[in-house]
Amino acid sequence: MKMDWFIFAIGAMIFLAAMFLLEKHVLNLKVDSLVLLMYVFLFAAIFCFIYMMITKTPMGLNKIPLILIVIAAIFAFAGNLFLLKSITLSPN
C-alpha cells in the first residue's frame, strides 16, 4: 500500500498551520477580516493561475462542474469569513 497521500497530508497540515498563524498576526494588526480574506483569495488565485500556466493544465469546464465550483466557492468564502471572525474575537 502506497502512503504518498500521507506526505501530502502532513504538508497540508504544516502549510495550513502557518497560514492560520500568519492570519492571526495580521488580524492582531487591526486589519479587517474581510480585507484579509479578499487579499488571501486574490493572491491564491494569482499563484494558482501561474502554476496552471507552468504545468499547462487545461482550464476549460463544462456547465455542471462550473456551477458546483461556484457553490463551493460560496461555501469557502462563508467558511473562511466565519473562521477569520472567530479568530479576531478569540482572546489569545
C-alpha angles and dihedrals in degrees: 000000000000117000099196090121090062093061090052091047091053090047091050091050092051095046093045092048090052091047093051092048091050091047091051090051091050091048089051086058087064097253110155112253092231091054090049091049092050093052094044091052092043095053092040089054091050092049091046092050092050091048091049091051092049093048092040092232112177111243101198120118136184121235099262097049089046092053091048091049091051089052090047089050090054090052091045091051094047093044093049092046091053090045093052092046090052091048090049092052095044113109097226 
